[in-house]
Amino acid sequence: MCVELRRLSPDDGRDVYGMLQKIPRDENGFVNPVNGMSFEQFKEWLIKSDESSRHEGLEDGWKVPQTTF
């Protein structure tokens, strides 16, 4: 079995969404905020996550850029 670690993208689709729905919200101390979101909410989350990784649209300018893989 081969595991691929890659950056999330606003272009990700139902395959990634489906995988994230299978992972509990709190699994072994890791947080999965996507679990329970609708597909539309997931797409909005992807856009915000991408903007955050590029330090764009950060609320109040206090957040540090972050990338989700």
FIRO-788423 format. One record per atom (N, C-alpha, C): y, z, x; residue in three letters. Coordinates in Angstrom, 2 decimals. Atoms other than C-alpha are relative to their C-alpha. Example, Ala and Ser with C-alpha at 12.3 -4.5 7.8 and 13.67 -1.06 7.14 Angstrom:
FIRO-788423
<<-1.19,0.00,0.89>,ALA>;
<<-4.50,7.80,12.30>,ALA>;
<<1.20,0.00,0.90>,ALA>;
<<-1.19,-0.06,-0.82>,SER>;
<<-1.06,7.14,13.67>,SER>;
<<1.09,0.73,-0.77>,SER>;
END
This chain:
FIRO-788423
<<-1.18,0.00,0.85>,MET>;
<<0.00,0.00,0.00>,MET>;
<<1.24,0.00,0.90>,MET>;
<<-1.24,0.12,-0.77>,CYS>;
<<3.40,-0.98,1.36>,CYS>;
<<1.16,0.49,-0.85>,CYS>;
<<-1.17,-0.53,0.70>,VAL>;
<<6.56,0.89,0.38>,VAL>;
<<1.24,-0.62,0.61>,VAL>;
<<-1.24,0.61,-0.46>,GLU>;
<<9.93,-0.81,0.60>,GLU>;
<<1.17,0.89,-0.38>,GLU>;
<<-1.20,-0.78,0.25>,LEU>;
<<13.11,1.21,0.94>,LEU>;
<<1.18,-0.95,0.10>,LEU>;
<<-1.13,0.90,-0.02>,ARG>;
<<16.15,-0.81,-0.05>,ARG>;
<<1.12,0.57,-0.86>,ARG>;
<<-1.21,-0.44,0.70>,ARG>;
<<19.67,-0.24,-1.28>,ARG>;
<<-0.03,-0.52,-1.45>,ARG>;
<<-0.13,0.45,1.38>,LEU>;
<<20.18,-0.35,-5.04>,LEU>;
<<1.13,-1.01,-0.11>,LEU>;
<<-0.99,1.06,0.19>,SER>;
<<22.19,-3.31,-6.31>,SER>;
<<0.31,-0.15,-1.47>,SER>;
<<-0.33,0.26,1.41>,PRO>;
<<24.08,-4.09,-9.54>,PRO>;
<<-0.86,-1.11,-0.60>,PRO>;
<<0.86,1.08,0.48>,ASP>;
<<21.70,-7.06,-9.77>,ASP>;
<<-1.41,0.46,-0.33>,ASP>;
<<1.34,-0.49,0.30>,ASP>;
<<18.61,-4.85,-10.11>,ASP>;
<<-0.24,-0.06,-1.50>,ASP>;
<<0.33,0.21,1.41>,GLY>;
<<16.78,-5.34,-13.37>,GLY>;
<<-1.00,0.98,-0.56>,GLY>;
<<0.92,-0.86,0.74>,ARG>;
<<14.13,-3.98,-15.65>,ARG>;
<<-1.16,0.53,0.85>,ARG>;
<<1.08,-0.50,-0.84>,ASP>;
<<11.53,-3.64,-12.88>,ASP>;
<<0.40,1.32,0.66>,ASP>;
<<-0.50,-1.23,-0.64>,VAL>;
<<13.63,-1.03,-11.02>,VAL>;
<<0.25,1.05,-1.07>,VAL>;
<<-0.26,-0.92,1.11>,TYR>;
<<14.73,0.54,-14.33>,TYR>;
<<-1.31,0.65,-0.46>,TYR>;
<<1.30,-0.52,0.44>,GLY>;
<<11.09,0.89,-15.42>,GLY>;
<<-0.59,1.00,0.98>,GLY>;
<<0.51,-0.90,-1.02>,MET>;
<<10.09,2.49,-12.13>,MET>;
<<0.72,1.35,-0.07>,MET>;
<<-0.77,-1.24,0.04>,LEU>;
<<12.93,5.03,-12.38>,LEU>;
<<-0.24,0.80,-1.28>,LEU>;
<<0.34,-0.74,1.22>,GLN>;
<<11.92,5.92,-15.95>,GLN>;
<<-1.29,0.79,0.17>,GLN>;
<<1.28,-0.69,-0.23>,LYS>;
<<8.50,6.97,-14.63>,LYS>;
<<0.15,1.22,0.90>,LYS>;
<<-0.22,-1.13,-0.91>,ILE>;
<<9.97,9.41,-12.09>,ILE>;
<<0.77,1.09,-0.77>,ILE>;
<<-0.69,-1.07,0.74>,PRO>;
<<10.91,12.79,-13.65>,PRO>;
<<1.42,0.24,0.52>,PRO>;
<<-1.39,-0.28,-0.37>,ARG>;
<<14.56,13.92,-13.62>,ARG>;
<<0.09,0.90,1.22>,ARG>;
<<0.00,-0.93,-1.13>,ASP>;
<<13.69,16.67,-11.11>,ASP>;
<<-1.42,0.03,0.55>,ASP>;
<<1.33,0.12,-0.60>,GLU>;
<<10.69,15.79,-8.94>,GLU>;
<<0.02,0.58,1.41>,GLU>;
<<0.09,-0.63,-1.33>,ASN>;
<<9.98,18.13,-6.01>,ASN>;
<<1.36,0.19,0.66>,ASN>;
<<-1.33,-0.25,-0.54>,GLY>;
<<13.67,18.93,-5.60>,GLY>;
<<0.88,-1.22,0.09>,GLY>;
<<-0.80,1.22,0.01>,PHE>;
<<14.80,15.31,-5.79>,PHE>;
<<0.52,-0.24,-1.41>,PHE>;
<<-0.63,0.20,1.30>,VAL>;
<<17.14,14.32,-8.62>,VAL>;
<<-0.04,-1.48,-0.36>,VAL>;
<<0.03,1.37,0.50>,ASN>;
<<16.70,11.17,-10.71>,ASN>;
<<0.88,-0.05,-1.26>,ASN>;
<<-0.89,0.01,1.16>,PRO>;
<<19.76,10.83,-12.98>,PRO>;
<<-0.26,-1.15,-0.96>,PRO>;
<<0.25,1.17,0.84>,VAL>;
<<18.45,7.53,-14.39>,VAL>;
<<-1.05,0.29,-1.08>,VAL>;
<<1.05,-0.30,0.97>,ASN>;
<<15.47,9.07,-16.19>,ASN>;
<<0.62,0.37,-1.34>,ASN>;
<<-0.51,-0.24,1.35>,GLY>;
<<16.23,8.94,-19.92>,GLY>;
<<1.20,-0.84,-0.37>,GLY>;
<<-1.13,0.90,0.31>,MET>;
<<19.14,6.47,-19.65>,MET>;
<<-0.51,-1.25,-0.71>,MET>;
<<0.31,1.31,0.56>,SER>;
<<19.19,3.32,-21.73>,SER>;
<<0.18,-1.03,1.12>,SER>;
<<-0.15,1.04,-1.01>,PHE>;
<<19.00,0.03,-19.81>,PHE>;
<<1.48,-0.32,0.22>,PHE>;
<<-1.44,0.27,-0.13>,GLU>;
<<22.71,-0.54,-20.52>,GLU>;
<<0.69,1.08,0.82>,GLU>;
<<-0.56,-1.10,-0.80>,GLN>;
<<23.60,2.89,-19.13>,GLN>;
<<-0.42,-0.13,1.46>,GLN>;
<<0.49,0.22,-1.36>,PHE>;
<<21.45,2.12,-16.08>,PHE>;
<<0.83,-1.04,0.72>,PHE>;
<<-0.80,1.06,-0.62>,LYS>;
<<23.39,-1.09,-15.42>,LYS>;
<<1.40,0.52,0.35>,LYS>;
<<-1.31,-0.60,-0.28>,GLU>;
<<26.71,0.83,-15.67>,GLU>;
<<-0.10,0.95,1.20>,GLU>;
<<0.23,-0.92,-1.11>,TRP>;
<<25.31,3.48,-13.30>,TRP>;
<<-0.14,-0.76,1.31>,TRP>;
<<0.15,0.82,-1.21>,LEU>;
<<24.31,0.77,-10.81>,LEU>;
<<1.36,-0.48,0.51>,LEU>;
<<-1.33,0.48,-0.39>,ILE>;
<<27.86,-0.63,-10.81>,ILE>;
<<0.81,1.12,0.62>,ILE>;
<<-0.74,-1.14,-0.55>,LYS>;
<<29.41,2.81,-10.28>,LYS>;
<<-0.57,0.44,1.34>,LYS>;
<<0.63,-0.39,-1.26>,SER>;
<<26.89,3.64,-7.55>,SER>;
<<0.36,-0.97,1.11>,SER>;
<<-0.37,1.01,-0.99>,ASP>;
<<27.64,0.37,-5.77>,ASP>;
<<1.46,0.18,0.42>,ASP>;
<<-1.42,-0.22,-0.32>,GLU>;
<<31.40,1.00,-5.98>,GLU>;
<<0.16,1.23,0.87>,GLU>;
<<-0.07,-1.23,-0.78>,SER>;
<<30.91,4.52,-4.63>,SER>;
<<-0.44,-0.23,1.44>,SER>;
<<0.48,0.26,-1.36>,SER>;
<<28.96,3.21,-1.64>,SER>;
<<1.03,-0.77,0.82>,SER>;
<<-1.04,0.75,-0.68>,ARG>;
<<31.94,0.98,-0.83>,ARG>;
<<1.35,0.73,-0.05>,ARG>;
<<-1.18,-0.86,0.11>,HIS>;
<<34.44,3.84,-1.43>,HIS>;
<<1.04,-0.60,-0.95>,HIS>;
<<-0.89,0.57,1.02>,GLU>;
<<35.89,2.06,-4.47>,GLU>;
<<-0.17,0.77,-1.30>,GLU>;
<<0.05,-0.63,1.32>,GLY>;
<<36.75,3.67,-7.79>,GLY>;
<<-0.44,1.45,0.01>,GLY>;
<<0.41,-1.40,-0.05>,LEU>;
<<36.08,7.21,-6.62>,LEU>;
<<1.03,0.85,-0.74>,LEU>;
<<-0.86,-0.84,0.81>,GLU>;
<<37.49,9.73,-9.07>,GLU>;
<<0.79,0.98,0.86>,GLU>;
<<-0.90,-0.95,-0.66>,ASP>;
<<40.45,11.72,-7.77>,ASP>;
<<0.02,-0.13,1.52>,ASP>;
<<-0.01,0.22,-1.43>,GLY>;
<<39.83,10.36,-4.26>,GLY>;
<<-0.67,1.09,0.82>,GLY>;
<<0.59,-1.12,-0.73>,TRP>;
<<37.80,13.45,-3.34>,TRP>;
<<-1.44,-0.23,0.42>,TRP>;
<<1.42,0.22,-0.32>,LYS>;
<<34.30,12.01,-3.18>,LYS>;
<<-0.17,-0.76,1.30>,LYS>;
<<0.37,0.70,-1.21>,VAL>;
<<32.64,10.80,-0.03>,VAL>;
<<-0.90,-1.17,-0.40>,VAL>;
<<0.89,1.12,0.34>,PRO>;
<<31.03,7.33,-0.15>,PRO>;
<<-1.46,0.38,0.22>,PRO>;
<<1.44,-0.28,-0.11>,GLN>;
<<27.28,7.51,-0.71>,GLN>;
<<-0.79,-1.24,-0.42>,GLN>;
<<0.85,1.13,0.33>,THR>;
<<24.47,5.01,-0.93>,THR>;
<<-1.32,0.51,-0.55>,THR>;
<<1.27,-0.37,0.61>,THR>;
<<21.39,5.26,-3.15>,THR>;
<<-1.04,-1.06,0.34>,THR>;
<<1.10,0.90,-0.32>,PHE>;
<<18.11,3.75,-1.96>,PHE>;
<<-1.14,0.23,-0.95>,PHE>;
END
